[in-house]
Amino acid sequence: MDYQSRVVLITGAAVGIGFETAKLFGELGARVVLVDASKPKGEIAQEALKEIGYESRLIIADVQDSHQVNNCISEVEQCWGKLDVLVNNAGIYIQGNVQEIREEQWERILKINLTGAFLFTKFALPLMVKSGGGVIVNVASEAGLVGIKNQVAYNVSKAGLIGFTKSCAIDLAPLGIRVNSVCPGTTDTPLVQAAIRNADDPQEARQNLEKIRPLNRLGRPEEIASAIVYLASDDASYATGSILSIDGGYTAQ
């Protein structure tokens, strides 16, 4: 998997799965564009740039804002003139069933987790076509494949992202663009760590998350990053519309 001279854009790239993915692409020679929404994360990402190294760049952009997304893609085009890989990774998590979740929470999670991927795909498409084709990898979730209790908005956003992946795979194949999705199980990221800390009994909450899956542990961000990099590579050149579960066996039960 050689990414020398290829341009890779990753949303939600400052921490967790996004950061580990950016690091791995960088190690393989890619020019990595880290996109994140806010200045606090941006400061983290600035440190990440030093670690990733080779021709990496940080762009602060809100995935919900079509103007900012368009400007982000324009900056990539001005800098390198092409885009080879797009990783739609940005996402948030909100707990609550259909009775508990507030309308504004529902709208926010769908805008970030699903509409954000739509906007980046829409605005990146002309540049990817101009580049001669490319690959899009959407980071969905095991929660998009099966119902998980007390997180209805998150489940729906990730199920929608899987549907979006399949639809785009069919529509974009004639343009030389492959579209795939990874579905991580619960992964030891800052987002998950925060949810565990906020539980009444954090230790019990972590143990519960671990024991419901056959491998009896949480995933590691670098494990998800490896799958993303594989799906984006020429080694997976016949894969489009693929939905790859990396969940410790959770959805195999």
C-alpha positions in Angstrom: 0.0 0.0 0.0 1.9 2.9 -1.4 0.4 6.4 -1.1 3.4 8.4 -2.4 2.2 11.7 -3.9 -1.5 10.9 -3.2 -3.7 13.5 -1.5 -5.9 12.2 1.3 -8.5 14.3 3.2 -9.8 13.1 6.5 -12.6 14.8 8.5 -12.7 14.6 12.2 -9.0 14.1 12.0 -7.6 15.7 15.2 -8.2 12.8 17.6 -9.2 9.1 17.8 -9.8 7.1 14.6 -9.3 10.1 12.4 -5.9 11.0 13.9 -4.6 7.4 13.7 -5.8 7.2 10.1 -4.0 10.4 9.2 -0.8 9.1 10.9 -0.9 5.8 8.9 -1.6 7.5 5.6 1.3 9.9 6.4 3.6 7.0 7.1 2.8 5.5 3.8 3.8 8.7 2.0 0.4 10.5 1.5 -0.1 14.2 1.5 -2.6 14.3 4.4 -5.3 17.0 4.9 -6.7 17.0 8.4 -10.1 18.6 8.7 -11.5 19.4 12.1 -14.3 21.7 13.4 -13.0 23.7 16.3 -9.9 25.5 17.5 -9.3 23.4 20.6 -9.1 20.3 18.4 -7.3 22.3 15.9 -4.5 23.0 18.4 -4.2 19.3 19.0 -4.1 18.8 15.2 -1.3 21.3 14.9 0.8 19.1 17.2 -0.4 16.1 15.1 1.0 17.7 12.0 4.5 17.5 13.4 4.0 13.8 14.1 2.4 13.0 10.7 5.1 14.9 8.9 5.2 14.6 5.2 3.3 17.4 3.5 0.4 17.4 6.0 -2.0 20.3 6.4 -4.7 21.4 8.8 -8.0 23.0 7.7 -10.6 24.1 10.3 -14.1 23.5 8.8 -17.5 22.6 10.1 -18.8 19.6 8.1 -22.4 21.0 8.6 -21.6 24.2 6.7 -21.7 23.8 2.9 -19.7 27.1 2.4 -16.9 25.9 4.7 -16.8 22.5 3.1 -16.6 24.0 -0.4 -13.8 26.3 0.7 -12.0 23.4 2.2 -12.1 21.5 -1.1 -11.0 24.7 -3.0 -8.0 25.0 -0.7 -7.0 21.4 -1.4 -7.3 22.1 -5.1 -5.3 25.2 -4.9 -2.5 23.5 -3.0 -2.2 20.2 -4.8 -4.6 20.3 -7.7 -6.2 16.9 -6.9 -7.8 14.7 -4.3 -7.3 10.9 -4.4 -9.0 9.8 -1.1 -11.7 11.2 1.1 -12.4 9.7 4.5 -15.7 10.9 6.0 -15.0 10.3 9.7 -16.4 13.3 11.6 -19.1 12.3 14.0 -20.7 12.8 17.4 -22.5 10.6 19.8 -25.7 11.4 21.8 -27.6 9.0 24.0 -31.3 8.7 24.3 -34.3 6.8 23.0 -37.0 8.3 20.8 -38.9 9.7 23.9 -35.8 11.2 25.5 -34.0 12.7 22.5 -34.7 16.4 21.8 -35.4 17.6 18.3 -32.4 19.8 18.2 -30.2 16.8 19.3 -31.7 14.7 16.5 -31.0 17.3 13.9 -27.5 18.0 15.1 -26.3 14.4 15.0 -27.8 13.8 11.6 -26.2 17.0 10.3 -22.7 16.1 11.5 -22.7 12.3 11.1 -24.7 12.1 7.8 -25.1 15.4 6.1 -21.4 16.2 6.7 -20.5 13.1 4.7 -23.0 14.1 2.0 -21.5 17.6 1.7 -17.9 16.5 1.6 -18.7 13.9 -1.0 -20.7 16.3 -3.1 -18.1 19.1 -3.1 -15.1 16.7 -3.5 -16.6 14.9 -6.4 -15.6 17.3 -9.2 -12.0 17.4 -8.0 -11.8 13.6 -7.7 -13.2 13.2 -11.2 -10.6 15.8 -12.4 -7.9 13.7 -10.6 -8.9 10.7 -12.7 -11.0 8.9 -10.0 -10.5 8.1 -6.4 -11.8 6.4 -3.3 -14.3 7.5 -0.6 -14.3 5.7 2.8 -17.2 6.4 5.2 -16.8 5.6 8.8 -20.1 4.2 9.9 -20.6 1.9 13.0 -21.9 -1.4 14.2 -24.8 0.7 15.4 -25.7 1.2 11.7 -26.1 -2.5 11.2 -28.0 -3.5 14.3 -30.2 -1.7 16.8 -28.4 -0.7 20.0 -30.4 0.4 23.0 -30.8 4.0 24.0 -29.0 5.8 21.1 -31.7 6.1 18.5 -30.3 9.2 16.7 -26.8 7.8 16.5 -28.1 4.5 15.2 -30.1 6.2 12.5 -27.2 8.4 11.4 -24.9 5.5 11.0 -27.5 3.4 9.2 -28.1 6.3 6.9 -24.3 6.5 6.2 -24.3 2.8 5.2 -27.2 3.5 2.8 -25.4 6.5 1.5 -22.3 4.4 0.9 -24.1 1.8 -1.2 -26.0 4.4 -3.2 -22.8 6.4 -4.0 -20.9 3.2 -4.9 -23.5 2.5 -7.6 -23.7 6.1 -8.9 -20.0 6.9 -8.9 -18.5 3.6 -10.3 -18.8 4.9 -13.9 -16.7 7.9 -12.8 -13.9 5.7 -11.5 -14.7 6.4 -7.8 -15.0 3.6 -5.3 -17.1 4.1 -2.2 -16.8 1.8 0.9 -17.6 1.9 4.5 -16.0 0.6 7.7 -18.3 -0.2 10.7 -16.2 -0.1 13.9 -17.4 -1.6 17.1 -17.0 0.4 20.3 -13.4 1.7 20.0 -11.2 3.2 22.7 -11.4 6.8 21.5 -11.8 10.1 23.4 -15.5 10.0 22.5 -16.0 6.6 24.0 -13.8 7.4 27.0 -15.9 10.5 27.7 -19.1 8.4 27.6 -17.6 5.9 30.0 -16.5 8.6 32.4 -20.0 10.0 32.5 -21.6 6.7 33.4 -22.7 6.1 37.0 -20.1 3.4 37.4 -17.3 3.9 34.8 -15.6 0.7 35.5 -18.8 -1.3 35.2 -19.7 0.6 32.0 -16.4 -0.3 30.3 -16.7 -4.0 31.4 -20.2 -4.1 30.0 -19.0 -2.7 26.6 -16.2 -5.3 26.5 -18.1 -8.4 27.5 -20.9 -8.1 25.0 -18.4 -8.9 22.1 -16.7 -12.3 21.5 -13.2 -10.8 21.6 -14.0 -9.4 25.0 -12.3 -6.0 24.5 -12.8 -2.6 22.9 -11.2 -1.8 19.5 -8.1 0.3 19.1 -8.2 3.3 16.8 -5.2 2.0 14.9 -7.1 -1.2 14.1 -9.8 0.9 12.4 -7.2 3.0 10.7 -5.6 0.0 9.1 -9.0 -1.1 7.6 -9.6 2.4 6.2 -6.2 2.5 4.6 -6.7 -0.9 3.1 -10.1 -0.1 1.6 -8.6 3.1 0.1 -5.7 1.2 -1.5 -5.1 -0.4 -4.8 -5.1 -3.7 -3.0 -8.8 -3.4 -2.6 -9.4 -2.1 -6.1 -12.4 -4.5 -6.8 -14.2 -3.4 -3.6 -17.0 -0.8 -3.9 -20.2 -0.7 -1.9 -18.4 -2.9 0.7 -19.4 -2.6 4.4 -16.6 -3.9 6.5 -17.4 -4.7 10.2 -14.5 -4.4 12.6 -16.4 -4.9 15.9 -14.8 -7.8 17.8 -17.5 -10.1 16.6 -20.4 -8.1 18.0 -22.6 -8.2 14.8 -21.7 -11.8 14.1 -23.8 -13.0 17.1 
